[in-house]
Amino acid sequence: MTAFAGGQIMCGGEGRVHVRIWGEPHYICPEDLGMLLFVGDRVSLFKKGPTPHESPQISGSVYLSPSGRAVIIATGRQRYMLPRDKFLAVALGEDVSCIFFEVPSDETEIEIISPSKGGVAS
């Protein structure tokens, strides 16, 4: 896990929640916010097209953690997490923005465990 924030969520126009992941703009539709926060459904994360006339593409998903206390943003193999309360405050316009961090991968790094690579495990 990196010590730097992986991205930022911001309240925006038209009821959207804007998500910036490593500088790339994404958003969550206002219709999906209720399904995410109050029903607990997995919703789509859209990536803005390079031009305003281009239709948006689904680039990932957003869902609640099993405990319901965190919002997880998944794009490809990367996952990011932030507290649900902070996400809700930004979505409702109580806060302007909030940062989130990358969730460490479940995969083991072979360099850490392989003795032939100088790792500690045998």
Secondary structure, 3 states (H helix, E strand, C coil): CCCCCCEEEEECHHHCEEEEECCEEEEECHHHHHHHHHHCCCEEEEECCCCCCCCCEEEEEEEECCCCCEEEEEECCEEEEEEHHHHHHHHCCCCCEEEEEECCCCCCCHHHHCHHHCCCCC
